[in-house]
Structure formats: C-alpha cells, structure tokens
C-alpha cells in the first residue's frame, strides 16, 4: 500500500490514478499532519510526500515519519526544480529513497515506485577459492608417505640389529 501526501486535491487525484493504474493500493492525506496520523495507523510500504505544503511542509512530515520509523521508504515530490545532483544530495541528507520533480509522467512514476519497492539485490556469489589448508594437506601427503616408510623400515633395522647380537 502507498500513502500519498499532497495538499493539492487535483494533483493528488492524478497521482492516485497513475498509481492505481499500475496496480497499487493507494491511501491519501491532504497534508503533513494527516499524513503522519495515517502513516502510524496504516504502516504503508511506501510514502509519496509533497515537499511544499502549507502548515506542516514535507520536510517536517518526512522527519516526523522517520523519527517513528527510520526504515520507512519515502519518495519526496516537488514542483521546485532542484536538479539531478541536488536530488541525490537531498535524498541522502533526508534519508529518502528518491526525489521526483513535478510534473512527472505515469511511466516515470511507476518505474520509480517499482525500483523503490523492489527487494534489495543480493551480491553475486563469488567462486570459492581453494582453501589454503586443503592445498597444504595435498602438499604434505608425499612427506607423510615417506615418514611412514621410514617408520616401517625402523622395526626391520631393529630386528636385524638383534639378530646380529
């Protein structure tokens, strides 16, 4: 489920339709305070939060949600052009999964949501290197065979010495 927080009714309706067309269950909040209340009760998989809202803006809303749930997945939306480099810095500084500029199209939004909701990729397994111990054991086998041969030769030498006496 996705919680959509935006003060603009028209934009919220358009974004909701985009998300629902991608098969997502969407709940709406018309502002930051309402969004925080719904976040607490709904525990959504993802929050889409507008940054520029009256009363409680998106920055305060995001901070409030993260103080309660540091692992919350949040995408910030903004109609103010920050630029790609600023988006990355903002996302990192605020602990966001991403920042998306308004207006955006359906495909752009759905791809970002899919990437954000996807489980983290596991690192590819590396081929196991032969263990040093196994290599050392293999190298020691001939030495052990020689020492075994020496040991078996010793009793024969002792028997010969006894016979001579």
ZADO-127386 format. One record per residue (C-alpha): residue number from 0; x, y, z; chain; residue in one letter. Coordinates in nm, 3 decimals, padded with zeros to 5 digits. Each point is the difference from the previous one (the first is absolute). Example, Ala and Ser with C-alpha at 12.3 -4.5 7.8 and 13.67 -1.06 7.14 Angstrom:
2
PT   num        xx        yy        zz   cadena   residuo
PT     0    01.230   -00.450    00.780        A         a
PT     1    00.137    00.344   -00.066        A         s
This chain:
165
PT   num        xx        yy        zz   cadena   residuo
PT     0    00.000    00.000    00.000        A         x
PT     1    00.117    00.353   -00.081        A         x
PT     2   -00.079    00.308    00.207        A         x
PT     3   -00.024    00.311   -00.218        A         x
PT     4    00.043    00.330    00.187        A         x
PT     5   -00.072    00.316   -00.202        A         x
PT     6   -00.197    00.314    00.081        A         x
PT     7   -00.119    00.055   -00.359        A         x
PT     8   -00.322   -00.195   -00.059        A         x
PT     9    00.034   -00.005   -00.380        A         x
PT    10    00.363   -00.118    00.001        A         x
PT    11   -00.077   -00.259    00.265        A         x
PT    12   -00.287   -00.139   -00.213        A         x
PT    13    00.222   -00.021   -00.312        A         x
PT    14    00.286   -00.169    00.188        A         x
PT    15   -00.242   -00.241    00.164        A         x
PT    16   -00.139   -00.103   -00.341        A         x
PT    17    00.354   -00.051   -00.132        A         x
PT    18    00.089   -00.225    00.293        A         x
PT    19   -00.327   -00.195   -00.013        A         x
PT    20    00.046   -00.057   -00.374        A         x
PT    21    00.326   -00.174    00.097        A         x
PT    22   -00.190   -00.231    00.239        A         x
PT    23    00.084    00.181    00.325        A         x
PT    24   -00.233    00.044    00.295        A         x
PT    25    00.009    00.371    00.091        A         x
PT    26   -00.107    00.196    00.307        A         x
PT    27   -00.001    00.380    00.002        A         x
PT    28    00.078    00.275    00.247        A         x
PT    29   -00.065    00.370   -00.072        A         x
PT    30    00.287    00.128    00.214        A         x
PT    31    00.295   -00.082    00.221        A         x
PT    32   -00.183   -00.043    00.331        A         x
PT    33   -00.264   -00.224   -00.158        A         x
PT    34    00.276   -00.192   -00.179        A         x
PT    35    00.186   -00.075    00.323        A         x
PT    36   -00.321   -00.120    00.167        A         x
PT    37   -00.079   -00.229   -00.293        A         x
PT    38    00.358   -00.126   -00.013        A         x
PT    39   -00.024   -00.109    00.363        A         x
PT    40   -00.326   -00.186   -00.050        A         x
PT    41    00.057   -00.143   -00.350        A         x
PT    42    00.373   -00.087   -00.002        A         x
PT    43    00.024    00.037   -00.381        A         x
PT    44    00.273   -00.162   -00.211        A         x
PT    45    00.082    00.337   -00.156        A         x
PT    46   -00.071    00.368    00.062        A         x
PT    47   -00.017    00.257   -00.281        A         x
PT    48    00.021    00.341    00.165        A         x
PT    49   -00.019    00.347   -00.153        A         x
PT    50    00.267    00.231    00.140        A         x
PT    51   -00.180    00.334   -00.036        A         x
PT    52   -00.317   -00.003    00.210        A         x
PT    53   -00.154    00.259    00.234        A         x
PT    54   -00.001   -00.050    00.376        A         x
PT    55    00.219   -00.311    00.028        A         x
PT    56    00.225   -00.018   -00.306        A         x
PT    57    00.145   -00.318   -00.147        A         x
PT    58    00.337    00.045    00.172        A         x
PT    59   -00.163    00.001    00.346        A         x
PT    60   -00.236   -00.281   -00.099        A         x
PT    61    00.288   -00.218   -00.121        A         x
PT    62    00.201    00.071    00.315        A         x
PT    63   -00.298   -00.093    00.217        A         x
PT    64   -00.060   -00.328   -00.188        A         x
PT    65    00.368   -00.092    00.015        A         x
PT    66    00.024    00.074    00.371        A         x
PT    67   -00.267   -00.265    00.054        A         x
PT    68    00.114   -00.242   -00.271        A         x
PT    69    00.358    00.058   -00.118        A         x
PT    70   -00.033   -00.275   -00.263        A         x
PT    71   -00.304    00.162   -00.168        A         x
PT    72    00.023    00.014   -00.378        A         x
PT    73   -00.075    00.355   -00.109        A         x
PT    74    00.006    00.173   -00.337        A         x
PT    75   -00.022    00.379    00.011        A         x
PT    76   -00.186    00.189   -00.273        A         x
PT    77    00.071    00.360   -00.088        A         x
PT    78   -00.110    00.254   -00.256        A         x
PT    79    00.314    00.203    00.067        A         x
PT    80    00.288   -00.081   -00.235        A         x
PT    81    00.298   -00.111    00.206        A         x
PT    82    00.187   -00.194   -00.268        A         x
PT    83    00.126   -00.362   -00.003        A         x
PT    84    00.310    00.070    00.210        A         x
PT    85   -00.208    00.176    00.264        A         x
PT    86   -00.252   -00.288   -00.002        A         x
PT    87    00.271   -00.250    00.087        A         x
PT    88    00.136    00.223    00.278        A         x
PT    89   -00.349    00.071    00.133        A         x
PT    90   -00.094   -00.367   -00.003        A         x
PT    91    00.318   -00.091    00.187        A         x
PT    92   -00.029    00.285    00.253        A         x
PT    93   -00.366   -00.068    00.073        A         x
PT    94    00.024   -00.380   -00.010        A         x
PT    95   -00.234   -00.020   -00.300        A         x
PT    96   -00.011   -00.273   -00.262        A         x
PT    97   -00.035    00.263   -00.274        A         x
PT    98   -00.125    00.343   -00.100        A         x
PT    99   -00.223    00.048   -00.303        A         x
PT   100   -00.076    00.333   -00.168        A         x
PT   101   -00.355    00.103   -00.086        A         x
PT   102   -00.135   -00.024   -00.258        A         x
PT   103    00.094   -00.361   -00.068        A         x
PT   104   -00.159   -00.254   -00.228        A         x
PT   105   -00.162   -00.330    00.092        A         x
PT   106    00.286   -00.216   -00.130        A         x
PT   107    00.262    00.199    00.189        A         x
PT   108   -00.198   -00.025    00.324        A         x
PT   109   -00.080   -00.371   -00.031        A         x
PT   110    00.363   -00.089   -00.080        A         x
PT   111    00.124    00.194    00.303        A         x
PT   112   -00.260   -00.162    00.225        A         x
PT   113    00.089   -00.349   -00.132        A         x
PT   114    00.373    00.059    00.064        A         x
PT   115   -00.071    00.131    00.348        A         x
PT   116   -00.226   -00.289    00.097        A         x
PT   117    00.226   -00.268   -00.151        A         x
PT   118    00.190   -00.212    00.251        A         x
PT   119    00.368    00.090    00.028        A         x
PT   120    00.225   -00.188   -00.239        A         x
PT   121    00.229   -00.255    00.157        A         x
PT   122    00.365    00.004   -00.094        A         x
PT   123    00.095   -00.268   -00.251        A         x
PT   124    00.177   -00.296    00.152        A         x
PT   125    00.368   -00.020   -00.085        A         x
PT   126    00.161   -00.325   -00.102        A         x
PT   127    00.153   -00.167    00.298        A         x
PT   128    00.377    00.009   -00.002        A         x
PT   129    00.177   -00.317    00.104        A         x
PT   130    00.073    00.015    00.366        A         x
PT   131    00.361    00.033    00.104        A         x
PT   132   -00.035   -00.283    00.250        A         x
PT   133   -00.114   -00.242   -00.270        A         x
PT   134    00.292    00.100   -00.221        A         x
PT   135    00.243   -00.045    00.289        A         x
PT   136   -00.145   -00.344    00.078        A         x
PT   137    00.045   -00.108   -00.358        A         x
PT   138    00.360    00.120    00.006        A         x
PT   139    00.067   -00.188    00.327        A         x
PT   140   -00.127   -00.339   -00.118        A         x
PT   141    00.326   -00.110   -00.166        A         x
PT   142    00.193    00.105    00.309        A         x
PT   143   -00.230   -00.209    00.216        A         x
PT   144    00.047   -00.297   -00.229        A         x
PT   145    00.377    00.032    00.032        A         x
PT   146   -00.017    00.025    00.377        A         x
PT   147   -00.228   -00.304    00.012        A         x
PT   148    00.251   -00.192   -00.211        A         x
PT   149    00.278    00.104    00.237        A         x
PT   150   -00.203   -00.112    00.301        A         x
PT   151   -00.069   -00.338   -00.152        A         x
PT   152    00.371   -00.036   -00.087        A         x
PT   153    00.110    00.070    00.356        A         x
PT   154   -00.143   -00.313    00.158        A         x
PT   155    00.173   -00.209   -00.268        A         x
PT   156    00.331    00.169    00.078        A         x
PT   157   -00.051   -00.070    00.372        A         x
PT   158   -00.075   -00.367   -00.076        A         x
PT   159    00.318   -00.026   -00.206        A         x
PT   160    00.203    00.154    00.282        A         x
PT   161   -00.146   -00.252    00.248        A         x
PT   162    00.086   -00.290   -00.229        A         x
PT   163    00.360    00.108   -00.026        A         x
PT   164    00.034   -00.003    00.375        A         x
